[in-house]
Amino acid sequence: MGAVVVVGTHWGDEAKGKFVDLIGQDADVVIRYGGGPNAGHTVIVGENTYKFHLIPSGILNPKTLCIMADGMVIDPATLVKEMESLTERGISLDNLRISQNAHVILPYHAKLDKLEEIAKGGAALGTTGRGVGPCYVDKAARLGIRMGDLVNLTRLREKLKAVLPHKNALLTKIYDSEPFDQETLLAELTPLAEKLAPYVTDTQALAGEAQTSGKRILFEGAQATLLDIDGGTYPYVTSSHPISGGATIGTGIPPTAIGQVLGVVKAYTTRVGAGTFPTELLDEKGDRIRERGHEYGTTTGRPRRCGWLDTVALRYSVRVNGLTGICVGHLDVLAGFDKVQICVAYRKNGVRLTEFPAGDVSLLDGCEPEYEILPGWQDVDITNITRFEDLPVNARAYVHRVAEIAGVPAVLVSIGPRRDQTLVPPGIPAPRHLFHVASGVPVVPANVV
Ligand code: IMP
């Protein structure tokens, strides 16, 4: 049984949560492998809307084991709040497991995140301010406090005693800010640790056992390819590995266990935070996409920058993630444009770039997008269509063209946030069969789509 990984193809906010929820209905285990409360996944089931920052969307399925794995950074206060809001709504947390190796975001991380951004001035990254970067810094510097430490109060006290002087020196001497008091921090953390303790365990062992016993495993990516710390548009990236490779680094499951890698791509492209965005639309077309697509951050409420679909970046994403299929989302948002544009290359100083310059992203600065222009489809409500074949012909042609450029099939198409607003193109197996497709093989040959 091949595990399935779901990743975002561009700069995040591709609505991965919806696809993870859908595919996850047939998964035995859903594992979130990286990132922290910087993520925001919205899942709509019937009349209910659920917003997740930390807990895998798979928690909505009572049969699915949900793992928050080693690669994550966890803010205990946010997690407890998220858990409480789920239990208030009758969602059981019995299947939730938290890695003892996941790192804890402490209040000083969030404070440093904000102070560092202010200090950077015009070069600020536009982080979510949740302390994610500083927490991963501590992980790499071997100064981190992990979930296993948090739930052992003697160990937590020892660790804080060792690390807090460093953090306070940074806060007071570099940033001229207030220090944290160890006892106050411990008093804040103790009730949170008590609530989380029953869920903290060796998730590597659990995941490994699930894999060797042939369970259907779904990896839930957070953030997205171009935000990857190594493969993304550095320095305008997050501090983890959202690409498919992160699924194995962040969980202990080997790469050979992965069967399918699905990339969630919006029918257009968005970005939050700073950094070059070649297809950004700074006109009323961009505003229109933002309003129709409700392109405001789930985590921060920030308006997202919107633009035409960048397939140079998409092809890079196919390569670096080893995508075997794409899930095309937000197709309904593009309805009503006379023409729709797909960026197929960049031009800079008279030179045509057809490959994403991941090795030197400064080459993106000042790039002009080269567009292929396709006919749009009428401003009709396509959100209630139930068969791919019933979409307007130009909408289908758009999906076909995107898949053709990507070189992998479109396996799912989303026309709205609800589960039932998802179409399966002809020739593609239903999501539940994705776990049975042979390892690393596209779900169907691209030309069938
Ligand atoms: P951080 O992850 O909060 O450190 O932010 C670093 C960069 O990644 C900023 O540009 C954020 O806007 C971006 N980012 C982080 N998480 C997400 C996400 O879930 N969606 C979109 N952008 C994100």
Residues whose N, C-alpha, C, O or C-beta is under 5 A from the ligand:
A	BS01	IMP	W11 G12 D13 N38 A39 G40 L125 G126 T127 T128 G129 R130 V132 G133 Q223 L227 V237 T238 S239 V272 G273 A274
